[in-house]
């Protein structure tokens, strides 16, 4: 296994920690923990209207606003060329989500749906569902000689369709999508028939899925999460079908170490989603229809004209702005459930440090 380490996180972790430290030395107020989802619930329908439209989040930091402006430019270029593209970006450190207008629209995932299958294989600990019921497995991860584990590896790294067909049949078929949708709280992910390649989802849902995966919120064990993340970081250039996998996120961010899975059905479908940055800080999903491979990659590259490096260099700026009073992220933290134990822990730590210092001073 590689040296990639899994670091369990939750959205706004550093912001909350900073707030807690400030509370220790200022006013002893309880520390709030954000509990708001990535995407707000649907807006109530107007009178006489049977539909409700989910709210697309607005960026709250200068970094986020710049990303949104470039997303809109890239979207316009794709639309002018006759294509459609949905984009969603998440800074897991600040909790800021940036989307284009199509980020909630459903797209066919093609081979990107293989990450759902891989997650379920690991979630069950390679135990094929009895009577079609998908449940969390027990015991240690098999390290050798497990046929399903090897099929899973080939499915993700080489996008092997034969391996995918085998696992799809063994682990429940469409129930795989139902399981992932329920455990990760996905609202736009469906499957219209029994073909795994027909799975539909939105860029917003894919960002939600990967954030939940990296945060350990869907029930996948830490060992299995680390291994799946490793697989996504280790994709070779070409698939078993000799298709170039260096499109989308990885091609658009050549200076970044990107964990990614893509999908394609020529000439209609191109999808790419994954994570990059220190501690997998950034998650992005891009789904499209009627966009060429070059134009698909170019659209993502337009969002990051200097690659991901420029975004990472301004990471602390985004954290400071997101933590500032009055911002949406700070307000979300204030609305979360209180966690007085955090303050208690800090007080106890400070007291212990002071006692130790006094003891050493008197020695």
QUITATA-V841964 format. One line per field, one symbol per residue. ss: DSSP state (a for helix, b for strand, c for the rest). psi: psi as a letter, one per 30 degrees, with the letter a starting at -180 (. if undefined). burial: I if it has 16 or more other ideal C-beta (glycine too) atoms within 10 Angstrom, else O. Layout:
ss: ???
psi: ???
burial: ???
//
This chain:
ss: ccccccccccccaaaaaaaaaaaaaccccccbbccccccccccccccccccccccccccccaaaaaaaaaaaaaaaaaaacccbbbbbbbbccccbbbbcccccccbbcaaaaaaaaaaaaaaccccccbccbcccccccccccccaaaaaaaaaaacccaaaaaaaaaacccaaaaaaaaaaacccccbbccccaaabbbcaaaaaaaaaaaaaccccccaaaaaaaaaaaaccccbcccccbccccaaaaccccccbbbbbbbcccbbbbbbbbcaaacbbbbbbbbcccaaaaaaaaaaaccccaaaaaacaaaaaaaaaccccaaaaaaaacbbcaaaaaaaaaaaaaaaaaaaaaaac
psi: llgkkkjkllkgeeeeeeeeeeeegckilkkkkkgklekllkkkklkgkflkklkkkkkfleeeeeeeeeeeeeeeeeefgglkkkkkkkjfefgkkklafgffkklkfbffffeeeeeeeeefhgjkkkggjklkllalkkflgjeeeeeeeeeeeghjeeeeeeeeefgfbffeeeeeeefghkfgklkfagkefgkklleeeeeeeeeeeffgfgfkleeeeeeeeeeffgklekleggkjfhlbeeefiffljkklkllkjkgekkkkkalllkhhekkkkkklkhkleeeeeeeeeeeifgafeeeefgeeeeeeeffkkfleeeeeefflkliffeeeeeeeeeeeeeeeeeeeef.
burial: OOOOOIOOIOIIIOIIOOIIOOIIOOOOOOIIIIOIOIIOOOOOOOOOOOOOOIOIIOIIIOIIOIIIOIIOOIIOOIOOOOIOIIIIIIIIIIIIIIIIOIIIIIIIIIIIIIIIIIIIIIIIIIIOIOOOOIOOIOOOOOOOOOOIIOIIIIIIIIIIIOIIOIIIOIIIIIOIIOIIIOIIOIIIIIIOOOOIIOIIIIIIIIIIIIIIIIIOIIOIIOOIIIIIIIIIIOIOOOIOOOIOIIIIIIIIIOOIOIIIIIIIOOOOIIIIIIIIIOOIIIIIIIIIIOIOIOIIIIIIIIIIOOOIOOIOOOIOOIIOIIIOOOIIIIOIIOOIOOOOOIIOOIOOOOOOOOOOOOOOOOO
//
